[in-house]
Each structure stands twice: as structure tokens, then as C-alpha cells.
Amino acid sequence: MSTYGVAAFILFMLFIIAEIAIKSKAGKMGTAILFFVLAFGMVGYIAKGIIQKMWGI
């Protein structure tokens, strides 16, 4: 059940990043940088779950 909560939280964080990009009037490159840098931690969390399933931890 907490997996769904974390997924919902990640989607909400992506919405917040998009909102920051819009309000700051960042261009295409600025928006890409915002998503890359701020979403990098989420990618690590998702990768951790995938690695745990692959290794059976």
C-alpha cells in the first residue's frame, strides 16, 4: 500500500517541479535542467526498488 502512496507523492513532486518551471518562466533548457536535477533523487529511489527486486533483497 505504501508503494502507491510513494508513487502518488512522486507524481505530485513532478507537478510541483512543472509549476516551478512555469512560474519562473524557464525556457525549454531551464525546464529540462529543473526536471533532471530535482527528479534525480526520485530516479534513485525507483532504481533502489528495481535493484531490490532483481537481487531478491
Secondary structure, 3 states (H helix, E strand, C coil): CHHHHHHHHHHHHHHHHHHHHHHCCCCHHHHHHHHHHHHHHHHHHHHHHHHHHHHCC
